[in-house]
Every structure is written in C-alpha cells, then in structure tokens.
Amino acid sequence: MRRVIVFQGIIAVVIALVFMNMGYQKVESSLFGGVISMINTLLLARSVNQAGDAAIGQNISGGTLVLFKSLITRMALVLTGFYLGIVTFGLDALQMLVAFAVTQIGYVFNKNKTIY
C-alpha cells in the first residue's frame, strides 16, 4: 500500500513541477489534487480490507454494504476536496483536476493483486 501512495505522491510532485515550468504560480493546487487522490486510495484500501473481513465471516451483504458506503464516502470526499480547494482556498481548478486524474491513473498502473 505504501508503494502506491508514494508513487501517487511522486506523480503529484511531477505534475506540480510541470505546471511550474509552464508558468503557473500556484503549484500547491497540483499537490492538493494529488493529496485528494491519495486519501481516496487510502479509503478504498480500508474499505476493501473491511469487506474482505466481512466476506471471511460469510457476511456477503455486509461486505457489499461496506463497499457501497465507501463509494459514497469517497465521492463526497472528492467533491468536498475540490470545493474546498477551489472556493475556500482559491486554488487553480485545472491543476487540481489534472493532478487528481493523473494520480488516479498512476494508481491503476501501479496496483497489483496484493495491493491491499
């Protein structure tokens, strides 16, 4: 799990450096988008572990409920994170979105069977 989070952090820093080289002033926007993605990954890992524990106990519907609640929680986290970043902190929306998307893609390319 740490490997994926570290990889996502590296991607967020690289995206911030790319935007900095393009002349953008608020590189913290990219870092903030990357952090949202990393928190999303941590919540996903936790919910998969909880669903696995429920499945071991032969509680299939409980595992499904855990995953569904996690989905709703993670969606709320992402929306709240973008709202806070753009409206409250005045960060650049494009940088946040690009960093979030690329770090999520990094998660997909870096995960394996034993990620959780």
HELIX and SHEET records of a PDB file:
HELIX    1   1 ARG A    2  ASN A   21  1                                  20    
HELIX    2   2 GLU A   28  ILE A   56  1                                  29    
HELIX    3   3 ILE A   60  TYR A   83  1                                  24    
HELIX    4   4 LEU A   84  THR A   88  3                                   5    
HELIX    5   5 ALA A   93  ASN A  110  1                                  18    
END                                                                             
